[in-house]
């Protein structure tokens, strides 16, 4: 990644170390890094080779996106408008693919949020219903208790009234 940061000395050291260790770039990010190294060293032919090898891989679209973008810039700078247009077309198709993927992710996120809020609303409705049932049960219990107390008072009052009449 020293090449991306335009750190020429560190990029050279890193590249020579990878050559000494015989490290083979076998994934898109490694090939992109090597291509960017060759761009930094102003070796456009080697950079083009590695950018094209990224395009031939079936890995992530982000790597192909970067490789196409850089190939368009390279061919534009060299004046090869035909190849620049060819890679620009590929670049646009990859942008559409990436954009479509992001739109699908966003749609799924919106759908998940909608379901979350729908479930949350349902839970609140159930909690409100449960609270209403509890309040209704409490009201019925209080009313029944008051009625029983009133009946007990009335019964006791009548009984006491009869006892007073008998005692007189």
Secondary structure, DSSP 8 states (H G I E B T S, - for coil): -TTTTT-HHHHHHHHHHHHHTT----SHHHHHHHHHHHHHTT-HHHHHHHHHHHHTS-S-HHHHHHHHHHHHHHHHHHT-HHHHHHHHHHHHHHHHHHHHHHHHHHHHHHHHHHHHHHHHHHHHHHHHHHHHHHHHHHHHHHHHHHHHHHHHHHHHHHHHHHHHHHH-
